[in-house]
């Protein structure tokens, strides 16, 4: 498919591209779509949070002894209705949950852009929701990483004490395992985050990140992920690791590519150039002025590549369907 500038193709399309990102609270759901959002820009991409569909405020949940991870604490039927309307390009009156106060603000109108990134605890929890998404991702940090991130966010940004956050993590874990974690089986991509082997004391904030995916049948054959081995081995002055292994997740055979350490920016620049060449979108320069890029940042770009790949496939399919109707 001749994409021209794929931003223009998306802008002109009637299609609303729905991307679902599931995972526990504080798991990094927003972080890993950052590169994709920067590539396509705020005129085309908007975010939609499922947190706003809590039914109970913080005090009411405490009195009932229910966590926000339990489906009964969320208005999933209204969420289904609104996601369906967004997929049709229609505006919804969106509820608003205030994480700072633990109460609800007034609803507000939300109109979709051409790409909608939906983040939440339960976006793949029903068959209807799963049918609506075009691409699904599950973010899965291990407990050690998730604890550190949640402490940093909820204490630093949301005003909780460390003891409150620790108690909440322990209270939420059974509901996480019962209602949130099973959604991994429906994800096109799973991101696993573990402590870096190069930062065992976790003083540098480094992580190893693995991207798990099944063989991608819905793909464009000439899209590749270029890695410059010369730049990796001759220019690097910091440790890094790239690995691949086969894993089984919920009965699915998946391939896992793993990044750890710091990568010379020249290596990642080649990936950016490949995105530019395939999509006509450019310049893609996410790390200008940097010498090194972390494994987390590198994986943001790999995931963006995968999300773009699915959207290009969809465009090819829509063009083929249009040609068949003409014939």
Residue pairs with C-beta under 8 A, 6 or more apart in sequence:
1 220
1 312
1 315
1 316
1 319
3 9
3 278
3 279
3 280
3 312
3 315
4 280
5 279
5 280
5 281
6 279
6 280
6 281
6 308
6 311
6 312
6 315
7 40
7 41
7 44
7 279
7 280
7 281
9 315
10 17
10 40
10 44
10 114
10 115
10 311
11 43
11 44
11 114
13 114
13 315
13 318
14 89
15 114
15 314
15 315
15 318
16 86
16 87
16 88
16 89
16 112
16 114
16 115
16 116
17 114
17 115
17 116
17 134
17 135
17 311
17 314
18 83
18 86
18 87
18 116
18 118
18 132
18 133
18 134
18 135
19 33
19 36
19 115
19 116
19 117
19 118
19 133
19 134
19 135
19 136
19 137
19 307
20 118
20 123
20 124
20 129
20 133
20 135
20 136
20 137
21 29
21 30
21 32
21 33
21 117
21 118
21 119
21 120
21 123
21 136
21 137
21 138
21 139
22 29
22 119
22 120
22 121
22 122
22 123
22 124
22 136
22 137
22 138
22 139
22 180
22 183
22 184
22 187
23 29
23 121
23 138
23 139
23 140
23 180
24 69
24 121
24 146
24 172
24 176
24 180
25 51
25 68
25 69
25 121
25 150
25 172
26 146
26 149
26 150
26 153
26 154
27 139
27 140
27 141
27 146
27 149
28 139
28 141
28 149
28 191
28 193
29 119
29 120
29 139
30 47
30 119
31 296
31 300
32 137
32 139
32 191
32 296
32 299
32 300
32 303
33 117
33 137
33 300
33 303
33 304
33 307
34 300
35 286
35 297
35 300
35 301
35 303
35 304
36 45
36 117
36 300
36 303
36 304
36 307
36 308
37 45
37 47
37 117
38 286
39 275
39 281
39 284
39 286
39 304
39 308
40 115
40 281
43 113
44 113
44 114
44 115
45 113
45 114
45 115
45 116
45 117
46 112
46 113
46 115
46 116
46 117
47 116
47 117
47 118
47 119
48 83
48 86
48 94
48 110
48 112
48 116
48 117
48 118
48 119
49 118
49 119
49 120
50 74
50 79
50 118
50 119
50 120
50 121
50 122
50 123
51 68
51 97
51 99
51 120
51 121
52 94
52 95
52 96
52 97
53 74
53 75
53 76
53 78
53 79
53 95
53 97
53 120
54 68
54 73
54 74
54 75
54 97
54 104
55 72
55 73
55 74
55 75
56 64
56 66
56 73
57 97
57 102
57 103
57 104
58 102
58 103
59 102
61 67
61 68
61 73
66 72
66 73
67 73
67 168
67 171
67 172
67 175
68 74
68 121
68 172
69 121
69 172
69 175
69 176
69 179
69 180
70 175
70 179
71 122
71 125
71 179
74 121
74 122
75 95
76 122
76 125
76 126
78 95
79 120
79 122
79 129
80 126
80 128
80 129
82 92
82 94
83 118
83 129
83 132
84 128
84 132
85 91
85 92
86 92
86 110
86 112
86 116
87 112
87 132
89 112
90 112
91 109
91 110
91 111
91 112
92 109
92 110
93 107
93 108
93 109
93 110
94 107
94 108
94 109
94 110
95 104
95 107
96 104
96 105
96 106
96 107
96 108
97 103
97 104
97 105
98 104
98 105
99 158
100 158
100 159
115 311
118 133
121 179
121 180
122 179
122 180
122 183
123 129
123 133
123 136
123 183
124 130
124 133
124 136
124 138
124 183
124 186
124 187
125 179
125 183
130 136
130 186
134 310
134 311
134 314
135 188
135 189
135 306
135 307
135 310
135 311
136 186
136 187
136 188
136 189
137 187
137 188
137 189
137 190
137 191
137 303
138 183
138 184
138 186
138 187
138 189
138 190
138 191
139 191
139 193
140 181
140 184
140 190
140 191
140 192
140 193
141 149
141 192
141 193
141 194
141 207
142 192
142 193
142 194
142 195
144 194
144 195
145 193
145 194
145 195
145 207
146 169
147 166
147 169
148 202
150 165
150 169
151 162
151 165
151 166
154 160
154 164
154 165
154 168
155 161
155 162
155 165
160 168
182 250
184 190
184 249
184 250
185 249
185 250
185 251
185 252
188 213
188 214
188 306
188 310
189 211
189 212
189 213
189 303
189 306
190 211
190 212
190 213
190 249
190 254
191 209
191 210
191 211
191 212
191 299
191 303
192 209
192 210
192 212
192 256
193 207
193 208
193 209
193 210
193 296
194 207
194 208
194 210
195 202
195 206
195 207
195 208
196 204
196 206
196 207
196 208
196 260
196 261
196 295
197 208
197 241
197 260
198 204
198 206
198 239
198 260
198 261
199 205
199 206
199 207
206 260
206 261
206 262
206 294
206 295
207 260
207 294
207 295
207 296
208 241
208 258
208 259
208 260
208 295
209 258
209 259
209 260
209 295
209 296
209 298
209 299
210 256
210 257
210 258
210 259
211 256
211 257
211 299
211 302
211 303
211 306
212 247
212 249
212 254
212 255
212 256
213 254
213 255
213 306
214 252
214 253
214 254
214 255
215 255
216 306
216 309
218 310
218 313
219 309
219 313
220 278
220 309
220 312
220 313
220 316
222 278
223 278
223 305
223 309
223 312
224 274
225 271
225 274
225 302
225 305
226 270
226 271
226 273
226 274
227 242
227 267
227 270
227 271
228 266
228 267
228 270
231 264
231 266
231 267
231 270
232 240
232 263
232 264
232 267
235 264
235 266
236 262
236 263
236 264
238 261
238 262
238 292
239 261
239 262
240 259
240 260
240 261
240 262
240 263
240 295
241 258
241 259
241 260
241 261
242 257
242 258
242 259
243 257
243 258
244 255
244 256
244 257
244 258
245 255
245 256
245 258
246 253
246 254
246 255
246 256
247 253
247 254
247 255
247 256
248 254
257 302
259 295
259 298
259 299
259 302
260 295
261 295
262 292
262 293
262 294
262 295
263 292
263 293
263 294
263 295
263 298
264 291
264 292
264 293
265 287
265 290
265 291
265 292
265 293
267 293
268 286
268 287
268 293
268 297
268 298
268 301
269 287
271 298
271 301
271 302
271 305
272 284
272 285
272 286
272 301
273 284
274 305
275 281
275 284
275 301
275 304
275 305
275 308
276 282
276 283
276 284
278 308
278 312
279 308
279 312
286 297
286 301
287 293
287 297
